[in-house]
């Protein structure tokens, strides 16, 4: 799977193969995987949630629709094979600033609100990931309010 991720970024996004770019791509996959996990939190993946993930990935990372679709496929495979969230949160913790981690939490909230309702399992997952990313409660709540106030993408 790592080979497939590297090949995707080498062909589609990365013109250079330096370590910074590779790390950036791994962070994109980790972020996308966390958003995909959010769609599964309530055991009912809805099209609005998938559209919200695609929009979040495309706008956050400045990807084309094709690159976004490919990244989502890779992230979904990674999420399916993962036994826990550590492989994703560890990458995010070491590669993202505090503000970027808060943005990941805000994106998770946006996906949770995409279908117009908040499920207790969705709330639990965002809280868990916020803790693993060491996002303060203040930032966690502010991200939730921003996501709730944002217009829906569906």
N, C-alpha and C positions, 0 to 999 in steps of 0.2 A: 504494500500500500504506500509506503514512503516513496518508493520508486515512482509510482503513478503520480503522486503529488508533485514530486520534483519534475517529472516529465511535463506535467500540465503547465507549471509555471515557467519552465525553460522554453516551451513552445509558444505559450500564449502571452505571457506577461513579462518575464525576465529576459532582458537582452544581455544582461551581464550576470555572472554567477558568483558574485561576491557574497560573503557570509551575511552581511546586513540584509541584502535582498532576500536570501533564503530564509532568514529568521522572520522577515516581514511576511512572507508567504505562509510560513507555519503559523504565525499569529492570526492570519486571515482564516486559515482552516480551523484553528481552535475557536475563534470567535463564531464562525459560521456553525460549527458543531454545537456550541452552547445554545445558539438560537434555534437550531433544529431540535435539540433536546427539549427546549421550551415548548415547541409545538406538540410534543408527545406527552407532556407532563400530565395532562388531564385525560389521557388515553383516548382522545378523540381529535385527530389532526384535521383541521378545517382548512379549506382553500384560502380563507382570509389570512390565516396564520402563515401559510406558505408564502403568500404574496407579500406579507409584511417582512418575512425573513429575506426574501429576494430584494425588496426595496432597501432594507437596512444594509445588506451586504453591498449592493450596487452603489448606493450613495456614500456610505462610510469609506469604502475602499476605492471609489472612482473606477469601477469596472464596467465593461460593456455588458449588454444582456447575455451574450454568449459566454463570456468569462464568468459572469455571475452564475449561470446555469451549471457550468462545469465545476466551479468551486462548491456549489451546493451539493452536487453529486458526490464529490470527494469528501466533503464534510459529513454527509449522511452516512457514507460507508465507514468513516472513522468513528462516528458516534455509535453506529451499530456494533462495531467491533470492540468498543471500549468497555471495560469492566467497571470503571468509575470515572469521575470527573477530573481526577488529579492530572492526567496527561494534558488536559486542556487548561485547567486553572494554573498549573505550574508554568506553562508557557506564557500565559497572560500575565501572571505575577512578575515574571522576570523581564518580559518584553514591553510591558505597557506602563505608562506613568499613572499616577493616581487618577488624573482626569480621564485618561483613556479607559481605565477600569470602570469608572463611574459611567462612562458612555456605554460600555458593554451591558451594565446593569440596566441602564435606561432602554437600550434596545431590547433587552429581555422583557422588560415591562411592556414595551410597545407590542411585541409579539403576543404577550399574554392578553392584552386588551383588544387585539385585532378582531376578535369575534364578538366583541361587545359585552363580554362578561369575564369576570375573574373567578377562576376555580381555586379551591383551597390547595390543590396540588401544584398549581402554577405559582401561587403565592409562596408556598413552601420551597419550591425549587429556586425562585429568585432569592429568597432569604438565605438559602444554603449557599448558593454561588457567591452572593455578596459577602458572606462570612469567609468563604475560601479565598476570595480576592482581597480580603482585608479592607472592604469598603465600609466606611463609618456609617452609623445609623442615620446620621444627619444627611449624608450624601445619598444613601439608600432611599430615604423618604423623598428628598428633593427630586431624584431621578424618577421615582414613581409618580409624583405630581406632574412633572414635565411630560411624561409618557401619557398620562391620563388626559392631559390638556391638548396633546398633539392630535391633529386631524387623522382619522383612520384612512388607511391606504386601500382598503378593500372596496 
